[in-house]
């Protein structure tokens, strides 16, 4: 058996799981719990007193008094170490505080997230001691606001294709020229983390690689476009940022020369889990509104909540919240325990969070009925605010590709020898002893994967879901191997099977998170039996819901419409439209 990676999701692609990484579910106890709760109460109190989301949306502006208030609460430096004036929260504390923030207003949460989840995160992760000493205290207290400049007009999710260049001068300084697009906090920020192409001598040839710099507001040649008129999160500031031969001292480079792509990806990985926790807060807000309406509104002389179809929506909203919260805090708990590579978990949390938030807001608005469509009420604004989450910090389409290809990389290496044999039977037979050894190992591993065993750490009341999960894991790992053997290196250009692999991985991680958390709740002696029954029912709904998603993707691995999809879209391109009309045919 291959050695299991530390990443839980990476293990799943091998058909393995080390239950010690999953059970028990990470806890928030003692002083840490009290600190987070106190911070949460302060955030909610401040939000109720000082933040009018309807006004922010209408005016498309976060006032200076809100920036000051957030700074005074310490919310500009939640994850900054205390030595630099921040709150020094770990990943779990950071995520929970952002969850509180997102129950108040999405624009404010977006501004704060862009400031610290990504804006100055590169400085925290890769900055020199001198850089941190100079800037982190000012960023943590809100004296400076940060922005993250990666996206360009011709470069969205494809970060490699950026065109902004930093030309090195004789004195070692750089001159930056280019344009960045859709930059949150652009124009308002004081500190810009900027990614540029730089030239490097590699094996005697000049190559372009990406490097990371920071630029301060006021630098000659730095300018901004008009504020974007957005569909949602309207109060957060989004602008284009222009660099016209902006002089940057060599001391402003963050990390090593040419290491910018790795820095950008690690920063985004770090930011995605906070988007997950922010989505939890937004989902809790919409659920509270929908529940209140369902309990108060009467139709046919009955409360809405007494109707089965409304109950179904409320239960699924609850399951979405419970599942996402479980995924986020299993991920942050592992991060706080020292898991180094959490890129797959972070991407999965982002995809699941954004899609379940959208689904939850849609159900909440539907429960509200006609008033949900009216601007007087918060539902339509929350729907507009929620939509961006499926796009920024990596579109969900690109992240599915990332999840599938990154996850399959390890098993792909394992299958190399088998692939070589399969590609040339004649060549394989030239060395029958070696061939038998490789194929015997391969067959044994396949049999091991098909002989699934239930999760031993699951609480007995979760045993059925644990057994189903193990069967799903076996099916998934075999699908991964079959896909790799079918497509080989061409898997990179086949996004439809990649999507199904990613969807199965997401479902597996979501169910595993629910099983871990529910088991921990059921094992506690301080939780009463009535609450435990409630949690079991909620876990049943959550696990079945995610299993249905898994099985749909699993079935389509062998029976799908991929060929028809390719043919139809090719014809649409050829016709320049749909190519049919009732008057023509």
VENZIGI-V87790 format. One record per backbone hydrogen bond with DSSP energy under -0.5 kcal/mol. CO is the residue of the C=O (numbers start at 1). NH is the residue of the N-H. If there is no record, write none. Layout:
co->[CO	CO]
nh->[NH	NH]
//
This chain:
co->[7	8	9	10	11	11	12	17	18	19	19	27	29	29	30	31	32	33	34	35	36	37	38	39	40	41	42	43	44	45	46	47	50	51	52	53	54	55	56	56	61	63	63	64	65	66	67	68	69	70	71	74	75	77	77	77	78	80	81	81	82	90	91	92	93	94	95	96	97	98	99	100	101	101	105	106	107	108	109	110	111	112	113	113	114	115	118	120	121	122	122	123	126	128	129	130	131	132	132	135	136	137	138	138	139	145	145	147	147	148	149	151	152	155	157	158	159	164	165	165	166	167	169	173	174	175	176	177	178	180	182	183	183	185	185	190	191	191	192	192	193	194	196	197	198	200	200	202	205	205	207	207	209	210	210	211	212	213	215	216	219	221	221	223	228	233	235	237	237	238	239	240	241	242	243	243	245	246	248	249	250	252	253	254	256	259	260	261	262	263	264	265	266	267	268	269	270	271	272	273	274	275	276	277	278	279	280	281	282	283	284	285	286	287	288	289	290	291	292	293	294	297	299	302	303	304	307	308	309	310	311	312	313	314	315	316	317	318	319	320	321	322	323	324	325	326	327	328	329	330	331	332	333	334	335	340	342	343	344	345	346	347	348	349	350	351	352	353	354	355	356	357	358	359	360	361	362	363	364	365	368	369	369	370	371	374	378	379	380	381	382	383	384	385	386	387	388	388	390	395	396	397	398	399	400	401	402	403	404	405	406	406	407	408	409	410	411	413	415	416	417	418	419	420	421	424	425	426	427	428	429	431	432	433	434	435	436	437	438	439	440	441	442	443	444	445	446	447	450	455	459	460	462	463	464	465	466	467	468	469	470	471	472	473	474	475	476	477	478	479	480	481	482	483	484	487	488	489	490	491	493	494	495	496	497	498	499	500	501	502	503	504	505	506	507	508	509	510	511	512	513	514	515	516	516	517	518	519	520	521	528	529	530	531	532	533	534	535	536	537	538	539	540	541	542	543	544	545	546	547	548	549	550	551	552	553	554	555	555	558	561	562	563	564	565	566	567	568	569	570	571	572	572	581	581]
nh->[11	12	13	14	14	16	15	19	21	22	23	29	32	33	34	35	36	37	38	39	40	41	42	43	44	45	46	47	48	49	50	51	52	53	56	57	58	59	60	61	63	66	67	68	69	70	71	72	73	75	74	77	78	80	87	88	89	88	84	86	85	94	95	96	97	98	99	100	101	102	103	103	104	105	109	110	111	112	113	114	115	116	117	118	119	120	122	124	125	126	127	127	255	132	133	134	135	136	137	139	140	141	143	144	142	190	191	149	193	150	195	181	155	152	159	161	162	197	167	177	168	175	172	169	248	167	246	165	243	241	184	186	239	188	189	217	147	193	194	215	149	213	211	166	209	202	207	205	202	207	200	209	198	260	261	196	254	194	192	219	222	223	244	242	230	236	62	185	186	228	183	225	180	223	178	245	247	176	174	252	253	214	255	212	259	263	264	265	266	267	268	269	270	271	272	273	274	275	276	277	278	279	280	281	282	283	284	285	286	287	288	289	290	291	292	293	294	295	296	297	305	304	302	299	306	307	311	312	313	314	315	316	317	318	319	320	321	322	323	324	325	326	327	328	329	330	331	332	333	334	335	336	337	339	338	342	346	347	348	349	350	351	352	353	354	355	356	357	358	359	360	361	362	363	364	365	366	367	368	369	371	372	373	373	374	377	382	383	384	385	386	387	388	388	389	390	391	392	396	399	400	401	402	403	404	405	406	407	408	409	409	410	411	412	413	414	415	416	419	420	421	422	423	424	424	428	429	430	430	431	432	435	436	437	438	439	440	441	442	443	444	445	446	447	448	449	450	451	452	458	462	463	466	467	468	469	470	471	472	473	474	475	476	477	478	479	480	481	482	483	484	485	486	487	488	490	491	492	493	494	495	498	499	500	501	502	503	504	505	506	507	508	509	510	511	512	513	514	515	516	517	518	519	25	520	521	522	523	524	524	532	533	534	535	536	537	538	539	540	541	542	543	544	545	546	547	548	549	550	551	552	553	554	555	556	557	557	558	559	560	565	566	567	568	569	570	571	572	573	574	575	576	577	584	585]
//
